[in-house]
Amino acid sequence: MKLVLVGGGHAHALAARQLATGKFSQITLVSAPRSTPYSGMLPGLLAGHYQFAQAHIDLKKLADKYQFEFIEQRMSAIDCQNQQLTLDNGQQLDWDLLSLDTGSTPPLPKWFYQNESNNLVSIKPVEKFLECWQTFLEKLKQQPQWKAKIAVIGSGAGGIETLLALQYELSQRWPGREFEYCLIYRSSNVLAGHCSAVQSRMAKLLRQRHIHQVSGFALKQAEPDKLIAEDGRSELVDFSVVCTGAKAPSWATDSELDTCERGFVQVNQHLQSTSHPKVFAAGDIASIYPISPPKAGVYAVRQAPILTENLKQMAVAGSDVSLNNSESELAVELSVKLESYQAQQHFLSLLSCGDRYAIASWRNLALQGRWVWYWKDYIDRKFMNQFPGTRL
Ligand SMILES: Cc1cc2nc3c(=O)[nH]c(=O)nc-3n(C[C@H](O)[C@H](O)[C@H](O)COP(=O)(O)OP(=O)(O)OC[C@H]3O[C@@H](n4cnc5c(N)ncnc54)[C@H](O)[C@@H]3O)c2cc1C
């Protein structure tokens, strides 16, 4: 049975280490770019606490290590009927069993792509963001008197961590040099979904760090140097990063796969497509029916063992039956005993604050300090230590 994994997200990176022992005739991982970031370390990478290689997994090395094929391409379409994928370079790829872990990107309107520039950029894809940030740093270097204004749009954990990390990085690179920092968001408060103790601690920290907060700002239009709200307000900016929520890719809704109302691939508790039993999905791209957890890397990580086990089970069932496609689909549906994924209701968030300082958020509890950052650092390094020999 030929297994194709699309996207080198957290769940696939973890699953890849175990799949070689399954009954697959061939395993192929399709992902681009070659290195995939570990989200927990992203703020630390931006702040300069980690090197690129420490926060990324080299998927080619991972594939070589566990002896599967790696194709550095993005998938652009899925044909479920013919069990075929189309890649960005036009290549067609057949699959018997398909697994998707391609993450998500912030929901961006059409005008964003028209106005997108090196100064107006989305946090994802991360590689593109890093490139634009490097270009901006180069400009700052060439204009030492420039008091640039850096803005992040979005007051979720990722947005705040990003802004604080960029602030810290600039303070280390050019000590004493002045910049302006601005957090722009639609809601009235930061960190929606976290308890009020965490929200107020973070709001206080943002004030202490001289971050100008603009709330109730529903972004209507953006130009490389100006953000305009629906109510007519505008903010002049020199570099802005969009960190707002999660959007599904168009290939999901263009396919025959069931998708949720937001366009993510709909799966059951086995992480198996509700419309196509030979398709699985995990991480941000998956929407679990009927109740899906929030889009966060921690869920992708927890889904990895279930996904691994179920893909292996499908291979066992597939190799036991030599039927045509629709018959074997029916057979695997009836005979395979699949593991169920149960999302945890609460998860611990350790929010890094640029320097080696963090705020912990757990249910109604808020804790903060340098020790929280070192705790997070320990957890994140432990995660990455599961991939020895797969750094760039
Ligand atoms: C600054 C920041 C900090 C964050 N911190 C945390 C945190 O501390 N904890 C947490 O739980 N979450 C965090 N998140 C959220 C987290 O990034 C995502 O929820 C998580 O990365 C989703 O993991 P995933 O496995 O679904 O996919 P991803 O990690 O997004 O990986 C998807 C992979 O698929 C590849 N890919 C995408 N499309 C295609 C395609 N069409 N074809 C082939 N390959 C493709 C991508 O290049 C990428 O390698 C953070 C987000 C941000 C922005």
Ligand as a Chemical Component Dictionary entry (heavy atoms), coordinates in Angstrom:
data_LIG
# 
_chem_comp.id                   LIG 
_chem_comp.type                 NON-POLYMER 
_chem_comp.pdbx_formal_charge   0 
_chem_comp.three_letter_code    LIG 
# 
loop_
_chem_comp_atom.comp_id 
_chem_comp_atom.atom_id 
_chem_comp_atom.alt_atom_id 
_chem_comp_atom.type_symbol 
_chem_comp_atom.charge 
_chem_comp_atom.model_Cartn_x 
_chem_comp_atom.model_Cartn_y 
_chem_comp_atom.model_Cartn_z 
_chem_comp_atom.pdbx_ordinal 
LIG C1  C1  C 0 4.302  32.931 16.429 1  
LIG C2  C2  C 0 3.487  31.697 16.666 2  
LIG C3  C3  C 0 3.696  30.962 17.815 3  
LIG C4  C4  C 0 2.949  29.830 18.060 4  
LIG N1  N1  N 0 3.191  29.151 19.207 5  
LIG C5  C5  C 0 2.470  28.067 19.484 6  
LIG C6  C6  C 0 2.709  27.351 20.693 7  
LIG O1  O1  O 0 3.554  27.720 21.512 8  
LIG N2  N2  N 0 1.952  26.247 20.920 9  
LIG C7  C7  C 0 1.000  25.826 20.038 10 
LIG O2  O2  O 0 0.338  24.831 20.317 11 
LIG N3  N3  N 0 0.757  26.474 18.892 12 
LIG C8  C8  C 0 1.458  27.581 18.581 13 
LIG N4  N4  N 0 1.214  28.254 17.416 14 
LIG C9  C9  C 0 0.231  27.710 16.459 15 
LIG C10 C10 C 0 0.952  26.675 15.580 16 
LIG O3  O3  O 0 1.897  27.327 14.765 17 
LIG C11 C11 C 0 0.046  25.872 14.660 18 
LIG O4  O4  O 0 -1.146 25.540 15.286 19 
LIG C12 C12 C 0 0.792  24.590 14.272 20 
LIG O5  O5  O 0 1.977  24.918 13.578 21 
LIG C13 C13 C 0 -0.052 23.689 13.419 22 
LIG O6  O6  O 0 0.694  22.532 13.183 23 
LIG P1  P1  P 0 0.380  21.610 11.946 24 
LIG O7  O7  O 0 1.026  20.309 12.226 25 
LIG O8  O8  O 0 -1.062 21.618 11.648 26 
LIG O9  O9  O 0 1.074  22.302 10.682 27 
LIG P2  P2  P 0 2.327  23.248 10.509 28 
LIG O10 O10 O 0 3.226  23.194 11.667 29 
LIG O11 O11 O 0 1.814  24.570 10.084 30 
LIG O12 O12 O 0 3.093  22.570 9.302  31 
LIG C14 C14 C 0 2.531  22.444 8.031  32 
LIG C15 C15 C 0 3.611  22.023 7.067  33 
LIG O13 O13 O 0 3.032  21.704 5.811  34 
LIG C16 C16 C 0 3.689  22.404 4.758  35 
LIG N5  N5  N 0 2.658  22.696 3.755  36 
LIG C17 C17 C 0 1.669  23.609 3.832  37 
LIG N6  N6  N 0 0.891  23.552 2.738  38 
LIG C18 C18 C 0 1.396  22.569 1.959  39 
LIG C19 C19 C 0 1.023  22.039 0.696  40 
LIG N7  N7  N 0 -0.023 22.504 0.007  41 
LIG N8  N8  N 0 1.770  21.042 0.182  42 
LIG C20 C20 C 0 2.843  20.543 0.861  43 
LIG N9  N9  N 0 3.236  21.021 2.061  44 
LIG C21 C21 C 0 2.521  22.016 2.607  45 
LIG C22 C22 C 0 4.256  23.648 5.425  46 
LIG O14 O14 O 0 5.341  24.174 4.710  47 
LIG C23 C23 C 0 4.649  23.104 6.801  48 
LIG O15 O15 O 0 5.920  22.513 6.764  49 
LIG C24 C24 C 0 1.954  29.401 17.135 50 
LIG C25 C25 C 0 1.740  30.131 15.972 51 
LIG C26 C26 C 0 2.491  31.277 15.736 52 
LIG C27 C27 C 0 2.233  32.061 14.488 53 
# 
loop_
_chem_comp_bond.comp_id 
_chem_comp_bond.atom_id_1 
_chem_comp_bond.atom_id_2 
_chem_comp_bond.value_order 
_chem_comp_bond.pdbx_ordinal 
LIG C1  C2  SING 1  
LIG C2  C3  SING 2  
LIG C2  C26 DOUB 3  
LIG C3  C4  DOUB 4  
LIG C4  N1  SING 5  
LIG C4  C24 SING 6  
LIG N1  C5  DOUB 7  
LIG C5  C6  SING 8  
LIG C5  C8  SING 9  
LIG C6  O1  DOUB 10 
LIG C6  N2  SING 11 
LIG N2  C7  SING 12 
LIG C7  O2  DOUB 13 
LIG C7  N3  SING 14 
LIG N3  C8  DOUB 15 
LIG C8  N4  SING 16 
LIG N4  C9  SING 17 
LIG N4  C24 SING 18 
LIG C9  C10 SING 19 
LIG C10 O3  SING 20 
LIG C10 C11 SING 21 
LIG C11 O4  SING 22 
LIG C11 C12 SING 23 
LIG C12 O5  SING 24 
LIG C12 C13 SING 25 
LIG C13 O6  SING 26 
LIG O6  P1  SING 27 
LIG P1  O7  DOUB 28 
LIG P1  O8  SING 29 
LIG P1  O9  SING 30 
LIG O9  P2  SING 31 
LIG P2  O10 DOUB 32 
LIG P2  O11 SING 33 
LIG P2  O12 SING 34 
LIG O12 C14 SING 35 
LIG C14 C15 SING 36 
LIG C15 O13 SING 37 
LIG C15 C23 SING 38 
LIG O13 C16 SING 39 
LIG C16 N5  SING 40 
LIG C16 C22 SING 41 
LIG N5  C17 SING 42 
LIG N5  C21 SING 43 
LIG C17 N6  DOUB 44 
LIG N6  C18 SING 45 
LIG C18 C19 SING 46 
LIG C18 C21 DOUB 47 
LIG C19 N7  SING 48 
LIG C19 N8  DOUB 49 
LIG N8  C20 SING 50 
LIG C20 N9  DOUB 51 
LIG N9  C21 SING 52 
LIG C22 O14 SING 53 
LIG C22 C23 SING 54 
LIG C23 O15 SING 55 
LIG C24 C25 DOUB 56 
LIG C25 C26 SING 57 
LIG C26 C27 SING 58 
# 
